[in-house]
Amino acid sequence: MTGKSGRSAGTFVAVLTALAFAVVSFLAFQAAAAQDDGHTAPNGAGTGANGSPTPSASALDRKESERVLPADSGTGERVVYSLRRDRVWLVGANERVSRTYEVWPGTVDPEPDAYEVTSRTAQVTGTDGVPIENVVIFGYADGTVVGFSAAADGSRPELDPAKKTGGIRERTADGEAMWRFATPGTPVVVVP
């Protein structure tokens, strides 16, 4: 014996099931459309609990690989500069990388070798005529001083291949970190 309330309960469950199916289908459609438009996070990255983007596995792998020191880059506290990767690592006495970042090389590269910081200058005009700061000098190449610096205005260098420039430019925050880390006598290891 099925009463009126049994039919309305069955109808209610059927409507609720159909509604749930419609919502799931709509969300699946939106996800597919967003993916086609390129509005999803790259490489499977999602959104964290606070609504901020979470890094993807490949982004984390890339970030971790950037921290890995190049082979034959010395031991102990030092600055490591890779010519091929245009990257610097600040390495503590415990062999831990405290900071790594990309740089913009000048037109003259130092030879791969072990150097040490010879001098520092808070502010000066670079060989390209740009005011620079946090200058850390460690060598000479092709008759040109070679060192790390940041443009006072934070800009990237505009290199003139006809001019010899040994300035390895850093972003402002990276230049400040280098200045604090690389005092005179600090080893600088340049690798290919």
Buried (B, 14 or more C-beta within 10 A) or exposed (E): EEEEEEEEEEEEEEEEEEEEEEEEEEEEEEEEEEEEEEEBEEEEBEEEEEEEEBBBEEBEEEEEEBEEBBEEBBEEBBBBBBBEBEBBBBBEEEEEBEBBBEBBBBBBBBEBEEBBBBEBEEEEEBBBEBEBBBBBBBBBBEEBBBBBBBBBEEEEBEBEEEEBBBBBBBBBEBBBBBBEBBEEEBBBBBBE
